[in-house]
Amino acid sequence: MKLLIRALAFVMLLLATACNSEALTSEEAADIARWAGFTGMVSVDQDADSPNGLFVVAYIAPGIPLPIVHVAQPAGMPDAWAIIILMHELGHYVQWRDGYFSEMESVDREWQADVWGMRAACAYGVTLEDFHGLWAWMLQAYGDRESPSHGKISERMRHTLAHAGDACRPRVETPLR
């Protein structure tokens, strides 16, 4: 079963990478962040090498006078995935802005940012398939081991889908008024 999951993750990564080879620009990311209500600085490091060679580096540095969000997007990473990560980081901004970022346990803080990020990304137009592609890639890259700060990827996926998965489902308008 694990081999099947890893193979599926690899195929999804290849398909997603083939579908989008252009990286998100800092200007595009800033426009997306403004759409979400963020007024701080946003930057994207295109074709970035992450510290461990596997994943993106994303952080929020709230401070004076302006919070900063930076997303490192490795070459070939689909824009939708960078948008998901950007929205997750903006979820941390909301936690900081509302005054409870430092009061939360690390895993709770990450999972809440996942939920906020999924709702915002789906409202922006990211699809459920984009989330599944990113999660499959994360499972392929990291496995499903426990992280002290983020928990297990499979548990994060289940939690996020349970609390925000409805945000990505297509809406069907009724002809009845």
C-alpha positions, 0 to 999 in steps of 0.5 A: 500500500505504501508503495502504491501511495508513493507511486501515485504521489510521484505520478501526480508530481510529474503531471502537475509539474508538466502542467505549469512550468512558470513560477509565481512572481512576487507581484502575482503573489502580492496581488493574491495576498492583497486579495486575501486582505494582507497589506504587508510585503510579499516575495517569491524566490523563484527556482529556489533551492530549499535547505533540505532540497525537498520542499519550500521555505515559507515563513511570516515575520510579523514586526514593525512596521510591516509583516513579511511573507516569503515563499521559496518556489522550487523550479517546477513547483506548480503555482497552485501549490505556491498559492496554497503555501502562501495562503497557509502563511497568511493564516499565520498572519491572521493568528498574529494579527488577532493576537493568539499566534504565540499562545497556541501550541505549535501543531494547533497553530499549523493546523489552523493555518492549514484550514484558513489557507485551504478556505482562502486558496479555494475561494481564490480558485485553487482546486481540491485536486491541487491540494491532493497533488501537494499532499501527495508530493509531501508524502513522497518527499517526507513520508508520513513521519511525525513532526513536533511542529506540524504533526503527521502529514496524513493527520493534517490532511484529514483535519484540513479536509474535515474543517475546510474541504467543503470550501473547494467543492464546486457549487451548483446553482439551483434553477429554482428561485 
